[in-house]
């Protein structure tokens, strides 16, 4: 059903990059509320996955670690604090270990890397430990999502992925890290479906 | 490919995936940066790239952008960097294996924060492990170097 309204022309390269403007957006209002809510549920699964949420943390500016050998998510080792700059400028720059490279293939327990400067997401984009309702409200609030409407969110995902940024890395994280659920292309498609349905939230 | 280390340009014939640490030690015979863990868990391989501390075991040389400084280029025996001088004054090193990385990290720290508190030193230096446990002397030497740099 989704494929009938959205045409994807995904380009697959090293970092599973997506071409900007690859997605033909559905007409606003052409997607039912139920389909929009189903798309949001899949978005929620992605953004709360450790590959995404571990660096979408709150104002303590401490990234999280999780994975097969860590059990429950816990604060990043080595006393790491990314500071209010969210890039570690006040303490140890994230890039001291997380170097910038389009080659995502790192060893297990080595510092993962992607094609732009490693950093925490802005504090307004806090997802770690947040509920469906909280994340839904944040995602559609231009005051807390970088001033984006739903089309802007789709463009943001495509643009970041085209730079081999964290959006592309989340599905190809290297080492033995679990990738985010489903595929990058499906996530971008879900963002468009949710948007065209009017960005319905679980508590609406 | 070409790279500049301690102000000298070198040409090396290596795969772009080779970590910078391998290039420094095995191709250029610059042995100050040490191999400890190979996965950014210990800090022994720390060098500067355009002044920023970088774990050279993590950086594919093909992704290197900027000039590299190793401990060999930080100071000279005749003119030690303030951090090196403080390390000697406080007799920081025990076995010494991690100390090249510790000194490079400490110098980068003082570049960004000329007057760090104990807590700030701990926050920055916790990625550099010392199995001899010289941490109290490392902290004292960093305070001393900060003082000397502020007087310079």
Boltz contact constraints between the chains, C-beta under 6 A:
constraints:
  - contact:
      token1: [A, 78]
      token2: [B, 126]
      max_distance: 6.0
  - contact:
      token1: [A, 78]
      token2: [B, 127]
      max_distance: 6.0
  - contact:
      token1: [A, 79]
      token2: [B, 123]
      max_distance: 6.0
  - contact:
      token1: [A, 79]
      token2: [B, 126]
      max_distance: 6.0
  - contact:
      token1: [A, 81]
      token2: [B, 123]
      max_distance: 6.0
  - contact:
      token1: [A, 91]
      token2: [B, 123]
      max_distance: 6.0
  - contact:
      token1: [A, 91]
      token2: [B, 124]
      max_distance: 6.0
  - contact:
      token1: [A, 92]
      token2: [B, 124]
      max_distance: 6.0
  - contact:
      token1: [A, 92]
      token2: [B, 127]
      max_distance: 6.0
  - contact:
      token1: [A, 96]
      token2: [B, 53]
      max_distance: 6.0
  - contact:
      token1: [A, 96]
      token2: [B, 54]
      max_distance: 6.0
  - contact:
      token1: [A, 97]
      token2: [B, 40]
      max_distance: 6.0
  - contact:
      token1: [A, 97]
      token2: [B, 55]
      max_distance: 6.0
  - contact:
      token1: [A, 97]
      token2: [B, 58]
      max_distance: 6.0
  - contact:
      token1: [A, 99]
      token2: [B, 58]
      max_distance: 6.0
  - contact:
      token1: [A, 99]
      token2: [B, 59]
      max_distance: 6.0
  - contact:
      token1: [A, 101]
      token2: [B, 60]
      max_distance: 6.0
  - contact:
      token1: [A, 101]
      token2: [B, 63]
      max_distance: 6.0
  - contact:
      token1: [A, 107]
      token2: [B, 39]
      max_distance: 6.0
  - contact:
      token1: [A, 109]
      token2: [B, 39]
      max_distance: 6.0
  - contact:
      token1: [A, 110]
      token2: [B, 39]
      max_distance: 6.0
  - contact:
      token1: [A, 110]
      token2: [B, 40]
      max_distance: 6.0
  - contact:
      token1: [A, 111]
      token2: [B, 40]
      max_distance: 6.0
  - contact:
      token1: [A, 111]
      token2: [B, 58]
      max_distance: 6.0
